[in-house]
Amino acid sequence: MLLIRNGLLHTMEQDEPIHADILINNGKIEKIGNEIPENAETEIFDASNMNIYPGFIDAHSHIGISEDKTTAQNDPSNENTYPTTPTLRAIDCINPMDSAFHNAIAAGITGVMVGPGSANAIGGQFAFIKTDGRCIDDMIVLAPAAMKIAFGENPMNCYGLNGNTPSTRMGIASLIREELFNARQYFSLETQPEADFNSECYKDLFDKKIPLKAHAHRTDDIFTAIRIAKEFGLDLTIDHCTEGHLIAEEIAKSGFPAIVGPSLASRNKKEVGLSDFKTAGILHKAGVRVAITTDHPVSRIQYLPLCAALAAKEGLGEKEALRAITINAAIICRVSDRLGSIKEGKDADLVIYEGNPLEINSSVIATIINGKIVWKRCS
């Protein structure tokens, strides 16, 4: 058992922080309270004058797929040989030995949504994983966790520049519709046909257990993603949502959440020309649930708190910025039953800070995943 004493808890369950102890047992938060008794087997962590937060979550990344410190002839996050590849599974490509996982843990990031890139109109299946581990199967929280689709320049450039489909935004939408139409027909048949591997991977999507995860920067691409999701009665997350601040009210009406970023990156494509840290705040004020992403390795994952801080400065505010990398991210990724807040019964994934994580001179004291201290600052 691990007992954290005297910390200031930012639970994301209450509006204001509370002074309390946290008792952790078998990887779960067993009790939150004052003067929790200990025994001879209890490990004590004195968190006096320290702030404790739920472990931070990056809701969209390619960590462990596009690895640090490696070079490759081809992009390992994209099977860019055919524009619809729904059967690809992130868990078959994530390398837990990627040094970026250490960077994430040292920054207090304990959970990540990881999946294929955006070269294909349909890219494959994301997974939500913990950042600590050696075997990916032991790190999984939810897999599949989303089905990746992509609009705009990436699929058009990958295929259209070579004279293949899709070469236009219409072509991308058509391919996605065709795949979803065929899958819907497959599941609607009274007599189930012989099992089809390509169609079966859409089952959780049509059962609404997972959402479409739409790479969409421009307003027209955002609207197309919403239109297709509504046509097929599917759930959706709008990832990147770069021009979302221009259509915030319309996104709010759709009811779909936004995962905003990477705003800490170059404007290296026309469709990201209006990238700005103000987007998250404008969307939130319009009523959209917002998470923040680094899109690692586009921005390095350890800068997630910095991205949240810059979004807070540009209108999101500190409370919502912290929610965007904790409970909001957990809700959007559908893991809030276990993660995203400090609550009895949830996984003991915590980050202990000296200072405020949204201030540049603050530092992580310790990161805890599954009730174990997996990183601790040297004295």
Secondary structure, DSSP 8 states (H G I E B T S, - for coil): -EEEEEEEE--SSSSS-EEEEEEEETTEEEEEESS----TT-EEEE-TT-EEEE-EEEEEE-TTTS-TT---SS-TT--TTSSB-TT-BGGGT--TT-THHHHHHHTTEEEEEE---SSSSEEEEEEEEES--SSHHHHEEEEEEEEEEE-SHHHHHHHGGGT-S--SHHHHHHHHHHHHHHHHHHHH-SS--S--HHHHTTHHHHTTSS-EEEEE-SHHHHHHHHHHHHHHT--EEEEE-TTGGGSHHHHHHHT--EEE---SS---SGGGTT--THHHHHHHHHT--EEE--TTTTS-GGGHHHHHHHHIIIII-HHHHHHHTTHHHHHHTT-TTTSSS--TTSB--EEEEES-TTSTT-EEEEEEETTEEEEE---
